[in-house]
Amino acid sequence: MIKKAYKTHKETINNFTWRSLQVVGKQGVTFLIFITCAKLLVPYEFGLYNYILSIIFLLIIFGDFGISTATSKYVAEYNATDKNKLKLVLFNSGIIILGLTILITILTILFGKFFLGDKYIYVLYVLPLIFLAPLTSLYDGIYRGLKKFKQLAVISLIVGPISLSFIYFLIKQYGLVGALISQNLFYFILLLSLIFGYREIHFRLNKEVMKKIGTYSFVFGIAVLGYYLFSRIGIVILGKYGYITEIATYELINKLVAILLVPFTILGQVIAPNMTAHYVKNKKERVLESYKKYVSLLTIISILITILSFVFFPFVIKILFNNYYNPLLFTIMIPAILIFGLAIFNSPINAGIIVSTGHAKLMAYLNIWMGIANIILALVLLHFIGFIGIIYATLISNIFGTIILQTKYYKILKNETKK
């Protein structure tokens, strides 16, 4: 039985394994930076570190704006249908990202101090990430679209240990500033390695390729921005109203439970190329069948992991981060873990099936409206029940967003299979 199941899903299992190793190399380093900061920085500085990164990653969304995900989709599509266009993807995608990141950088320099006040100086320390993060994501999309998961893993596992050699020193010696700078250095080394590993690039503008990637990425970029607004904007609002220490506890919970989310994120990335191939070859019944299976399985798994998280999470905090084991932890933990449970369900389906089959527009419309609703609800609840209202607003937005998105997508996919 096991042998037969392995043969049936051999490619997915192998790609999942290599992608897991790659994530250990890349996300493992950023997680270790996070843990080192939690240990070495006082809670206020740690909260400020997370506040600044939330702002910079919001800017990165505008710099990438879905280009890397769209690239992965069209690499998989052109790899199956048109090899000539495949080599044009990297250059044309890179041009779009370069234009966007230059624009965002200029706007940040011109208006950043007005919006951020005395926190503006810290954003300048991580400003290079506006260039580096989207470009590494672009190359990551190329590798994923070509199913080069093994090569990605090897690169990340080499870059990770090299980066760790200077990260601890920077944080230990320079505190908050060192922690921010270490992010730049890590992404810079990773980008150079990815460029060296993939050099199949034709330096020629192609309007058709650029238009396709640009159009789809714009739609997905709106979806990502909307998702940020109803899932991560709470950190920015908390920081704006001075709840820096509360950010430290909230983000500590988020990052620790996010470790459990990694396999589900990887699963979505691994199945995405196959879902794209099935869809463009008009095998939509297979996509629908896979969607039903993943929905059923992920519903059960997300419930079980959520329950276990409530049981074991306080013990983990008490052992590893005793200075955060206080009433504030238990106040924030309830909505934070429920949000995490929803992410376990959504992550593989959204990235692995909905986006890969070209339905990012559905996510875009829903996410942006839910994001706006989340901001309004957060500000209302902040007024009535304090800072925790911001986190509960995020939970409520996630619940309604999940129900609406999955219902609408299922109906669309079912109708498409009848044609």
C-alpha positions as CSV (number, residue, x, y, z in Angstrom):
1,M,0.0,0.0,0.0
2,I,2.7,2.5,1.0
3,K,4.9,1.5,-1.9
4,K,2.0,2.0,-4.4
5,A,1.2,5.4,-2.8
6,Y,4.8,6.5,-3.2
7,K,4.9,5.5,-6.8
8,T,1.7,7.3,-7.5
9,H,2.9,10.5,-5.8
10,K,6.6,10.1,-6.3
11,E,7.2,13.4,-8.0
12,T,5.2,15.4,-5.4
13,I,6.9,13.6,-2.5
14,N,10.4,14.2,-3.9
15,N,9.7,17.8,-4.7
16,F,8.2,18.3,-1.3
17,T,11.3,16.8,0.4
18,W,13.7,19.1,-1.5
19,R,11.5,22.1,-1.0
20,S,11.4,21.4,2.7
21,L,15.2,21.4,2.8
22,Q,15.3,24.6,0.8
23,V,12.9,26.3,3.3
24,V,15.1,25.1,6.2
25,G,18.0,26.8,4.6
26,K,16.2,30.1,3.8
27,Q,13.4,30.5,6.3
28,G,15.4,28.7,8.9
29,V,18.0,31.5,8.8
30,T,15.4,34.3,9.1
31,F,13.8,32.3,12.0
32,L,17.1,32.1,13.8
33,I,17.6,35.8,13.3
34,F,14.1,36.2,14.9
35,I,14.9,33.9,17.8
36,T,18.3,35.5,18.4
37,C,16.6,38.9,18.5
38,A,14.0,37.6,21.0
39,K,16.8,36.4,23.2
40,L,19.2,39.3,23.0
41,L,16.9,42.4,22.6
42,V,14.7,43.8,25.3
43,P,10.9,43.4,24.6
44,Y,10.6,47.0,23.4
45,E,13.5,46.7,20.9
46,F,12.2,43.3,19.8
47,G,8.7,44.8,19.2
48,L,10.3,47.7,17.3
49,Y,12.2,45.2,15.2
50,N,9.0,43.4,14.2
51,Y,7.2,46.7,13.6
52,I,9.9,47.9,11.2
53,L,10.0,44.6,9.3
54,S,6.2,44.7,8.9
55,I,6.5,48.1,7.3
56,I,9.3,47.1,5.0
57,F,7.5,43.9,3.9
58,L,4.5,46.0,3.1
59,L,6.7,48.1,0.8
60,I,8.2,44.8,-0.6
61,I,4.6,43.8,-1.6
62,F,4.5,46.9,-3.8
63,G,8.0,46.2,-5.1
64,D,7.2,42.6,-6.1
65,F,3.4,43.0,-6.5
66,G,2.9,39.4,-7.5
67,I,5.6,39.3,-10.2
68,S,7.4,36.3,-8.6
69,T,4.2,34.2,-8.3
70,A,3.1,35.1,-11.8
71,T,6.6,34.2,-13.0
72,S,6.3,30.8,-11.4
73,K,2.9,30.2,-13.1
74,Y,4.1,31.2,-16.6
75,V,7.4,29.4,-16.3
76,A,5.4,26.2,-15.6
77,E,3.0,27.0,-18.5
78,Y,5.8,27.9,-21.0
79,N,7.8,24.9,-19.9
80,A,4.8,22.8,-20.9
81,T,3.8,24.6,-24.1
82,D,6.4,27.0,-25.5
83,K,10.2,26.6,-24.7
84,N,11.2,29.7,-26.6
85,K,9.2,32.1,-24.4
86,L,10.5,30.3,-21.3
87,K,14.0,32.0,-21.6
88,L,12.4,35.4,-22.0
89,V,10.5,35.3,-18.6
90,L,13.4,36.2,-16.3
91,F,14.5,39.3,-18.0
92,N,11.1,40.7,-18.7
93,S,9.9,40.0,-15.1
94,G,13.1,41.5,-13.8
95,I,12.5,44.8,-15.7
96,I,9.0,45.1,-14.2
97,I,10.4,44.5,-10.6
98,L,13.3,46.9,-11.1
99,G,10.9,49.7,-12.2
100,L,8.6,49.1,-9.2
101,T,11.3,48.9,-6.6
102,I,12.9,52.1,-7.8
103,L,9.6,53.9,-7.6
104,I,8.9,52.5,-4.1
105,T,12.3,53.4,-2.8
106,I,12.0,57.0,-4.1
107,L,8.6,57.4,-2.4
108,T,9.9,55.9,0.8
109,I,12.8,58.4,1.0
110,L,10.6,61.3,0.1
111,F,7.6,60.6,2.4
112,G,8.8,58.1,5.0
113,K,9.7,60.5,7.7
114,F,6.3,62.2,7.5
115,F,4.5,58.8,8.2
116,L,7.0,57.1,10.5
117,G,8.5,60.0,12.5
118,D,11.4,58.9,14.7
119,K,11.0,55.3,13.5
120,Y,12.0,56.4,9.9
121,I,15.7,55.9,10.5
122,Y,15.3,52.2,11.2
123,V,13.5,51.7,7.9
124,L,16.5,53.2,6.1
125,Y,18.7,50.4,7.5
126,V,16.6,47.8,5.7
127,L,15.7,49.8,2.6
128,P,17.9,47.5,0.4
129,L,15.4,44.7,1.1
130,I,12.9,46.5,-1.2
131,F,15.3,45.4,-4.1
132,L,16.7,42.2,-2.7
133,A,13.6,40.4,-1.5
134,P,11.6,40.7,-4.7
135,L,14.5,39.7,-6.8
136,T,15.2,36.6,-4.7
137,S,11.5,35.8,-4.9
138,L,11.6,36.2,-8.7
139,Y,14.4,33.6,-9.0
140,D,12.6,31.4,-6.5
141,G,9.6,31.5,-8.8
142,I,11.7,30.5,-11.8
143,Y,13.2,27.5,-10.0
144,R,9.8,26.5,-8.7
145,G,8.2,26.8,-12.1
146,L,10.9,24.5,-13.5
147,K,10.5,22.1,-10.6
148,K,14.2,22.7,-9.7
149,F,13.5,22.1,-6.0
150,K,16.7,20.1,-5.5
151,Q,18.9,22.9,-6.8
152,L,17.0,25.4,-4.7
153,A,17.6,23.2,-1.6
154,V,21.3,22.9,-2.2
155,I,21.7,26.7,-2.7
156,S,19.8,27.5,0.5
157,L,21.6,24.9,2.6
158,I,24.9,26.4,1.6
159,V,23.9,30.0,2.0
160,G,22.2,29.4,5.4
161,P,25.3,28.4,7.4
162,I,27.5,31.0,5.8
163,S,25.0,33.7,6.7
164,L,24.7,32.5,10.3
165,S,28.4,33.1,10.9
166,F,27.9,36.9,10.9
167,I,24.3,37.2,12.0
168,Y,24.9,36.5,15.7
169,F,27.9,38.8,15.8
170,L,25.9,41.7,14.3
171,I,23.0,41.3,16.7
172,K,25.3,40.8,19.7
173,Q,27.4,43.8,18.9
174,Y,25.0,46.3,17.4
175,G,21.6,45.2,18.8
176,L,18.5,46.3,16.8
177,V,20.5,48.0,14.0
178,G,22.6,44.8,13.6
179,A,19.5,42.7,13.4
180,L,18.1,44.8,10.6
181,I,21.4,44.9,8.7
182,S,21.7,41.1,8.9
183,Q,18.5,40.8,6.9
184,N,20.1,42.7,4.0
185,L,23.3,40.7,4.0
186,F,21.4,37.4,4.0
187,Y,19.2,38.3,1.1
188,F,22.2,39.7,-0.8
189,I,24.2,36.5,-0.5
190,L,21.1,34.4,-1.4
191,L,20.4,36.5,-4.5
192,L,24.0,36.1,-5.8
193,S,23.8,32.3,-5.3
194,L,20.5,32.1,-7.2
195,I,21.8,34.1,-10.1
196,F,24.8,31.9,-10.3
197,G,22.6,28.8,-10.3
198,Y,20.3,29.8,-13.1
199,R,21.7,31.7,-16.1
200,E,19.2,30.8,-18.9
201,I,18.3,34.3,-19.7
202,H,17.7,36.1,-23.0
203,F,18.1,39.9,-22.7
204,R,15.3,40.8,-25.0
205,L,12.1,42.6,-24.3
206,N,9.0,40.8,-25.3
207,K,5.7,42.7,-25.1
208,E,3.6,39.6,-25.1
209,V,5.5,37.9,-22.2
210,M,5.7,41.2,-20.3
211,K,2.0,41.9,-20.7
212,K,1.0,38.5,-19.6
213,I,3.2,38.5,-16.5
214,G,2.4,42.1,-15.7
215,T,-1.3,41.7,-16.0
216,Y,-1.5,38.5,-14.0
217,S,1.0,39.8,-11.4
218,F,-1.1,43.0,-11.0
219,V,-4.1,41.0,-10.1
220,F,-2.2,38.7,-7.8
221,G,-0.4,41.7,-6.3
222,I,-3.8,43.2,-5.3
223,A,-4.6,39.8,-3.8
224,V,-1.4,39.8,-1.8
225,L,-1.9,43.4,-0.7
226,G,-5.5,42.6,0.3
227,Y,-4.3,39.6,2.3
228,Y,-1.7,41.7,4.1
229,L,-4.4,44.2,5.0
230,F,-6.6,41.6,6.6
231,S,-3.8,39.4,8.1
232,R,-0.7,41.5,8.8
233,I,-1.8,45.2,8.9
234,G,-2.6,44.7,12.6
235,I,1.2,44.9,13.4
236,V,1.4,48.3,11.7
237,I,-1.7,49.6,13.5
238,L,-0.4,48.4,16.9
239,G,2.9,50.2,16.2
240,K,1.2,53.3,15.1
241,Y,-0.7,53.5,18.4
242,G,2.4,52.7,20.5
243,Y,1.8,49.1,21.4
244,I,5.4,48.1,20.7
245,T,5.7,45.6,23.6
246,E,2.4,44.0,22.6
247,I,3.8,43.6,19.1
248,A,6.8,41.7,20.6
249,T,4.5,39.1,22.2
250,Y,2.1,38.8,19.3
251,E,5.0,38.3,16.8
252,L,6.7,35.8,19.0
253,I,3.5,33.7,19.0
254,N,3.1,34.1,15.2
255,K,6.7,33.1,14.4
256,L,6.7,30.1,16.6
257,V,3.4,28.7,15.3
258,A,4.6,29.6,11.8
259,I,7.1,26.8,12.0
260,L,4.2,24.4,11.9
261,L,2.8,26.2,8.9
262,V,6.0,25.7,6.8
263,P,5.1,22.1,5.5
264,F,1.7,23.4,4.3
265,T,3.2,26.4,2.5
266,I,5.7,24.0,0.8
267,L,2.9,21.7,-0.1
268,G,1.1,24.5,-2.0
269,Q,4.3,25.4,-3.8
270,V,5.0,21.8,-4.8
271,I,1.6,21.0,-6.2
272,A,1.2,24.3,-8.0
273,P,3.1,23.4,-11.2
274,N,1.1,20.2,-11.6
275,M,-2.2,22.1,-11.0
276,T,-1.2,24.7,-13.6
277,A,-0.3,21.9,-16.1
278,H,-3.6,20.1,-15.6
279,Y,-5.5,23.3,-16.0
280,V,-3.9,24.6,-19.2
281,K,-4.3,21.1,-20.7
282,N,-8.0,21.2,-19.9
283,K,-7.9,18.5,-17.3
284,K,-10.1,20.4,-15.0
285,E,-11.8,17.4,-13.5
286,R,-8.4,16.4,-12.0
287,V,-8.1,19.8,-10.5
288,L,-11.6,19.6,-9.0
289,E,-10.9,16.1,-7.6
290,S,-7.6,17.3,-6.0
291,Y,-9.3,20.4,-4.6
292,K,-12.0,18.3,-2.8
293,K,-9.3,15.9,-1.4
294,Y,-7.2,18.8,-0.1
295,V,-10.1,20.6,1.5
296,S,-11.2,17.5,3.4
297,L,-7.8,16.6,4.5
298,L,-6.7,20.1,5.5
299,T,-9.9,20.7,7.5
300,I,-9.1,17.7,9.8
301,I,-5.4,18.5,10.1
302,S,-6.0,22.2,10.8
303,I,-8.4,21.4,13.6
304,L,-6.1,18.9,15.2
305,I,-3.0,21.1,15.1
306,T,-4.9,24.1,16.5
307,I,-6.1,22.0,19.5
308,L,-2.5,20.7,20.1
309,S,-1.1,24.2,19.8
310,F,-3.4,25.5,22.6
311,V,-2.2,22.6,24.8
312,F,1.6,22.7,24.2
313,F,2.3,26.3,23.2
314,P,2.4,27.8,26.7
315,F,4.9,25.2,27.8
316,V,7.2,26.1,24.9
317,I,7.1,29.8,25.8
318,K,7.7,29.1,29.5
319,I,10.8,27.0,28.7
320,L,12.3,29.0,25.9
321,F,11.1,32.6,26.5
322,N,10.2,32.8,30.2
323,N,10.2,36.7,30.2
324,Y,7.2,36.5,27.8
325,Y,5.3,34.1,30.0
326,N,2.7,36.5,31.5
327,P,-1.0,37.4,31.3
328,L,-0.4,39.3,28.1
329,L,0.7,36.0,26.4
330,F,-2.6,34.3,27.2
331,T,-4.6,37.3,26.1
332,I,-3.0,37.3,22.7
333,M,-2.6,33.5,22.3
334,I,-6.3,32.7,21.8
335,P,-7.0,34.7,18.6
336,A,-3.4,34.3,17.3
337,I,-3.6,30.4,17.3
338,L,-7.0,30.4,15.7
339,I,-5.7,32.6,12.9
340,F,-2.8,30.2,12.5
341,G,-5.3,27.3,12.2
342,L,-7.0,29.0,9.4
343,A,-3.7,29.6,7.7
344,I,-2.9,25.9,7.8
345,F,-6.1,25.3,5.8
346,N,-5.8,28.2,3.4
347,S,-2.1,28.2,2.5
348,P,-1.8,25.0,0.3
349,I,-5.2,25.5,-1.4
350,N,-4.7,29.2,-2.2
351,A,-1.2,29.1,-3.5
352,G,-1.3,25.5,-4.8
353,I,-4.6,25.5,-6.6
354,I,-6.5,28.8,-6.7
355,V,-3.6,30.9,-7.9
356,S,-1.9,28.3,-10.0
357,T,-5.2,27.8,-12.0
358,G,-5.3,31.5,-12.9
359,H,-8.0,32.6,-10.4
360,A,-5.9,35.2,-8.6
361,K,-8.4,37.8,-9.6
362,L,-11.0,36.1,-7.3
363,M,-8.5,36.4,-4.4
364,A,-7.7,40.0,-5.4
365,Y,-11.2,41.3,-5.2
366,L,-12.1,39.5,-2.0
367,N,-8.8,40.2,-0.2
368,I,-8.9,43.9,-0.9
369,W,-12.4,44.3,0.3
370,M,-11.8,42.1,3.4
371,G,-8.6,44.1,4.0
372,I,-10.5,47.4,4.1
373,A,-13.2,45.9,6.3
374,N,-10.5,44.6,8.6
375,I,-8.9,48.0,9.1
376,I,-12.2,49.6,9.9
377,L,-13.2,46.8,12.3
378,A,-9.7,46.9,13.9
379,L,-10.0,50.7,14.6
380,V,-13.6,50.2,16.0
381,L,-12.6,47.3,18.3
382,L,-9.5,49.2,19.4
383,H,-11.7,52.0,20.6
384,F,-14.0,49.6,22.6
385,I,-11.8,46.8,23.9
386,G,-8.2,48.1,23.5
387,F,-5.3,46.7,21.5
388,I,-6.6,43.1,21.6
389,G,-9.5,44.3,19.4
390,I,-7.0,44.7,16.5
391,I,-6.1,41.0,16.7
392,Y,-9.7,39.8,17.0
393,A,-10.5,41.9,13.9
394,T,-7.9,40.0,12.0
395,L,-9.4,36.7,13.2
396,I,-12.9,37.7,12.2
397,S,-11.7,38.9,8.8
398,N,-9.9,35.6,8.2
399,I,-12.9,33.5,9.0
400,F,-15.2,35.4,6.7
401,G,-12.5,35.6,4.0
402,T,-11.9,31.8,4.1
403,I,-15.6,30.9,3.8
404,I,-16.3,33.3,1.0
405,L,-13.2,32.5,-1.1
406,Q,-13.4,28.7,-0.9
407,T,-17.2,28.7,-1.6
408,K,-16.8,30.9,-4.7
409,Y,-13.8,29.1,-6.1
410,Y,-15.5,25.7,-5.7
411,K,-18.6,26.9,-7.6
412,I,-16.4,28.4,-10.4
413,L,-14.3,25.2,-10.7
414,K,-17.4,23.0,-10.7
415,N,-19.0,25.1,-13.4
416,E,-15.9,24.9,-15.6
417,T,-15.8,21.2,-15.4
418,K,-19.3,21.0,-16.9
419,K,-18.4,22.9,-20.0
